[in-house]
C-alpha cells in the first residue's frame, strides 16, 4: 500500500534546516532501477521544516530510498535502506 514518508533536514547539532526542496526515488534492494519517485511537499511547523511524500511498496523486504536535497545551487544526496513488512 501507500506509505507516508517524512523528511526533516537537520544540521550536525540536530537543528532543523530550511532547504528549497526534496525529491526522492525508491526501489528494491539489489536492483538499481527505481520503481517510484516523488517530490516531497514542505510542511513548516513550529520552526521545523518537515517534508512529506508518499511511496508504494508492493512487496515485503528491503527497499532503498534515495533523497536529493536542494538549497540554492547546492544539492546533497542521501540513501536510506528500509525494511517493509505487512501492515498490522
C-alpha positions in Angstrom: 0.0 0.0 0.0 0.9 3.6 0.2 3.3 4.7 2.9 3.9 8.3 4.1 7.5 9.4 4.0 8.6 12.3 6.3 12.0 14.0 5.7 13.3 16.5 8.3 16.7 18.0 7.2 18.9 18.7 10.3 22.4 20.0 10.8 25.0 18.3 12.9 23.6 20.0 16.1 20.1 18.4 15.4 18.6 21.8 14.4 16.1 22.0 11.6 17.5 23.3 8.3 15.5 25.2 5.7 16.0 23.8 2.2 14.4 24.6 -1.1 13.2 21.1 -1.9 13.5 17.3 -1.6 12.9 14.8 -4.4 13.1 11.1 -3.9 13.0 7.8 -5.7 12.8 4.3 -4.3 13.4 0.7 -5.4 14.1 -2.9 -4.2 17.5 -3.6 -2.7 19.7 -5.4 -5.2 18.2 -3.5 -8.1 19.3 0.0 -9.1 16.2 0.7 -11.1 13.7 2.9 -9.2 10.1 1.7 -9.1 8.7 5.1 -8.0 9.6 8.7 -7.3 8.1 11.9 -6.0 8.6 15.4 -4.7 8.2 15.9 -1.0 6.0 18.9 0.0 7.2 21.2 2.7 5.1 21.4 5.9 6.7 24.1 8.1 5.7 23.5 11.7 6.9 25.2 14.9 10.1 26.4 13.2 10.8 22.9 11.9 11.0 22.2 8.2 9.4 18.8 7.6 8.8 17.5 4.0 6.2 14.9 3.3 5.7 12.5 0.4 4.3 9.1 -0.4 5.7 5.8 -1.7 4.1 2.5 -2.6 5.9 -0.7 -1.6 4.1 -3.7 -3.1 6.4 -6.4 -1.7 7.8 -7.2 1.8 11.6 -6.9 2.1 14.5 -4.4 1.9 14.0 -1.3 -0.1 16.2 1.8 -0.8 15.1 5.4 -0.8 17.3 8.0 -2.5 16.6 11.6 -1.5 18.0 14.6 -3.3 18.0 17.8 -1.1 18.5 21.2 -2.8 19.2 24.6 -1.5 20.1 27.3 -4.0 22.7 25.9 -6.3 23.8 23.2 -3.9 22.5 19.7 -3.6 23.1 16.7 -1.4 22.1 13.0 -1.9 21.2 10.7 0.9 20.3 7.0 0.5 18.4 5.0 3.1 17.6 1.3 3.4 14.2 0.4 5.0 12.6 -3.0 5.7 9.0 -3.2 4.5 6.6 -5.5 6.3 2.8 -6.1 6.1 0.6 -3.6 7.9 -0.6 -4.9 11.3 
